[in-house]
Amino acid sequence: MSIYLDWAATAVPDPAILKDIFECSARYYGNPSSVHQAGQKASAVLEECRTRCAAALGVKKEEVYFTSGGTESDNIVLLSLLRKPSRGTVLVSAIEHPAILEPAAVLAENGYKVAYLKPGADGIIKQGTLEKALTPDTKLVTVMAVNNETGAVQPVHQLAAAVQHYAKECGHKIHFHCDAVQGTGKIKLDFADPNIHSWAISAHKIRGPRGAGILVLKNTIQTMVRGGGQESGIRPGTENTSAIYGMTLALEKALSDLDKNSAHAYALMDTLLEALAENNAYTIIPENRKPGDAHYSPYVLSFAATPIPAEVMARTLDDKGICVGTGSACSNRKKGQSKTLAAMGVADDISFSRIRVSIGSTTTEEEIAEFIKTLDQESSILRKALR
């Protein structure tokens, strides 16, 4: 039996979409920038996808730029600041994915002051924290929609409104960026919100292909990468037509099925939370999280089975056919405590033992029940061995 509970790292691809991707690849193989018939057919598919993605997201067609994924979308926005004639301050939530934290570090190396917004113990960035950090030279603020480790839903629309209120009072523009990789198709987001100037989206988090993403960008920026001028110069490089087509199908399906899938996810997550809460051997992160809490995505949960090392627990479960995560898949090979948990003030021993369970639309009640049963059995054995 194989149970996949690491959807936050990458979702199980939709078989029907994979089939459509292959057919598109075989039929529309031309380079969309070529003038011949094969190229123009591919270009037509590309523009149809742009129109459909824009309609699904509720934004303008010209605001949709195709990228290779969430990481590139994030990097395009942040590193565009390097082309600004003067430096300033960048505010970054301390719970961001490495796709934000790493380019933010590059900005710091190149003269920008980067200030990190700490969340509360609940993992959520508060409006007051952000407002106190704003300065007249703030150039950009970036806060993710849903944290990939705790599932904490950030009040991005509220935060963005506060930033723009401050910007109007100061008489200058502040770009607000949101990494929506874990939020798209999972929680309701207003992508047309005028206070949020850019969004990053990744196809493989919503059962689409890897290597495809979207940058929703309201205003033109000067990017660092140069090439053939594709995507209006925002993301030069030959577009992956078939992957973009698959992403379009996945995005439409994820957004149309959002309510249905969310109800399913809440039912499964509530079962898991209740089972963990009944056993004093586990620590839910954050500890105040309860079933049905809308402040957290029903798709992601972190908890610790102290004193068992997270990697040991994950490998043990893997031996039993159950896949779980130990944090961000993009930083699993890096040693040290999770930056997200550290910012929340989570104790080192809890962080050391933390594993992440993330579910999706095809996760079943039987799989959750089997996971809980196996977790209880194996954690009991491991604790005895560690005494």
DAMOKA-V548781 format. One line per field, one symbol per residue. ss: DSSP state (a for helix, b for strand, c for the rest). burial: # if it has 16 or more other ideal C-beta (glycine too) atoms within 10 Angstrom, else .. A space follows every 50 residues. Layout:
ss=???
burial=???
This chain:
ss=ccbbcbccccccccaaaaaaaaaaaaacccccccccaaaaaaaaaaaaaa aaaaaaacccaaabbbbccaaaaaaaaaaaaaacccccbbbbbccccaaa aaaaaaaaacccbbbbbcccccccccaaaaaaaccccbbbbbcccbcccc cbbccaaaaaaaaaaaaaaaccccbbbbbccccccccccccccccccbbb bbaaacccccccbbbbbcccccccccccccaaacccccccaaaaaaaaaa aaaaaacaaaaaaaaaaaaaaaaaaaaaccccbbbccccccccccbcccb bbbbcccccaaaaaaaaaaccbbcbcccaaacccccccaaaaaacccaaa aaabbbbbccccccaaaaaaaaaaaaaaaaaaaaaac
burial=..#######.#.##..#..##..#...#.###......#.###.##..## .###.##.#...####################.....############# ####..#....#.####.#..#####..##..##...############# #######.######.##......##############.#.#.#.###### ##################..#.#......##.###...############ #####..#..##.###.##..##.##.....#####..#...#.###### ######.###.###.##....#######..#......####.##.#...# ###########.#...##.###.###.##..#.....
